[in-house]
C-alpha cells in the first residue's frame, strides 16, 4: 500500500522526468486556510509541456481551454489513495477540426508514455 505523500511524490517525479512544468495545489490546506473547513487529503498536480503547448496552440487556438493537464491525487473516505486524470480525447470533444483530432491523439499518446 502506498501512502498519500508517496503517491504525490511519484506523480511529481514522473512529471519531472518528462521535463514538464508542473504545479501543485493542496486543496485540503487551501480550504482550511480560506474557508476554515476540514477536507480530506486532495492535491491537484498540473502538467504543462511548453513544446507541445506551442505546437497545439499553433494548430488550434482553443486548445488552451483544455490545458494544462491536471492529475488528481486524493485520499478517499475509505482511506484509499486514488490517482486520476481526464481522458484527453473525451474531454476535447467540444473542440472541432481535423487538426484538433491530431492534437487529441498526440496528447493521448503523451499521457500513455507515463
C-alpha positions in Angstrom: 0.0 0.0 0.0 1.3 3.4 -1.0 0.9 6.5 1.3 -0.7 9.7 0.1 2.6 11.6 0.1 4.4 8.8 -1.7 1.7 8.9 -4.4 2.1 12.7 -4.8 5.9 12.3 -4.9 5.7 9.5 -7.5 3.4 11.5 -9.8 5.6 14.6 -9.4 8.8 12.7 -10.2 7.2 11.3 -13.4 6.2 14.8 -14.4 9.8 16.0 -13.8 11.2 13.1 -15.9 9.2 14.3 -18.8 10.6 17.8 -18.4 7.2 19.2 -17.7 6.5 22.5 -15.9 4.3 21.4 -13.0 2.4 22.9 -10.2 0.8 21.6 -7.0 -2.5 22.8 -5.4 -3.0 21.5 -1.9 -6.8 21.6 -1.8 -7.0 20.4 1.8 -4.7 23.2 3.0 -6.4 25.9 0.8 -9.9 25.0 2.0 -8.7 25.0 5.6 -6.9 28.4 5.2 -9.6 30.2 3.1 -12.8 28.7 4.4 -11.8 27.2 7.8 -13.2 23.8 6.8 -11.8 20.3 7.1 -11.4 18.3 4.0 -9.6 15.0 3.1 -6.2 14.9 1.5 -6.6 16.1 -2.0 -4.0 17.5 -4.4 -4.2 18.8 -8.0 -0.9 18.3 -9.8 -0.7 20.2 -13.1 1.4 19.2 -16.1 2.4 21.7 -18.8 4.7 20.9 -21.7 5.8 24.1 -23.3 6.9 22.5 -26.6 3.7 20.6 -27.0 1.6 23.5 -25.9 3.2 25.8 -28.5 2.5 23.2 -31.3 -1.0 22.6 -30.1 -1.8 26.4 -29.9 -0.5 26.9 -33.4 -2.8 24.2 -34.7 -5.9 25.0 -32.6 -6.3 28.3 -30.8 -9.0 27.0 -28.4 -6.9 24.1 -27.1 -5.7 26.4 -24.3 -9.1 25.8 -22.6 -8.0 22.2 -22.1 -4.6 23.0 -20.7 -2.7 22.3 -18.5 -3.4 18.6 -17.8 -4.5 18.1 -14.2 -3.7 14.9 -12.3 -5.6 14.4 -9.0 -4.2 12.6 -6.0 -6.8 12.1 -3.3 -7.4 10.0 -0.2 -11.0 8.6 -0.3 -13.3 8.4 2.7 -12.2 4.7 2.9 -8.6 5.9 3.3 -7.6 4.6 -0.1 -5.3 6.6 -2.4 -6.6 7.4 -5.9 -4.7 8.9 -8.8 -6.9 10.2 -11.6 -6.7 12.1 -14.9 -9.2 13.0 -17.5 -9.2 11.1 -20.8 -7.9 13.9 -23.2 -9.8 12.5 -26.2 -13.1 12.5 -24.3 -12.6 15.9 -22.8 -11.8 17.6 -26.1 -15.0 16.7 -27.9 -16.0 20.3 -27.9 -13.0 21.4 -30.0 -13.6 20.6 -33.6 -11.4 20.1 -36.7 -9.0 17.6 -38.2 -6.0 19.3 -36.7 -7.6 19.0 -33.3 -8.1 15.3 -33.8 -4.4 15.0 -34.3 -3.8 17.1 -31.1 -6.1 14.7 -29.2 -4.1 11.7 -30.5 -0.8 13.3 -29.6 -2.0 14.2 -26.1 -3.4 10.7 -25.5 -0.1 9.1 -26.6 1.9 11.5 -24.5 0.0 10.6 -21.4 0.2 6.8 -22.1 4.0 7.1 -22.0 3.9 7.6 -18.3 
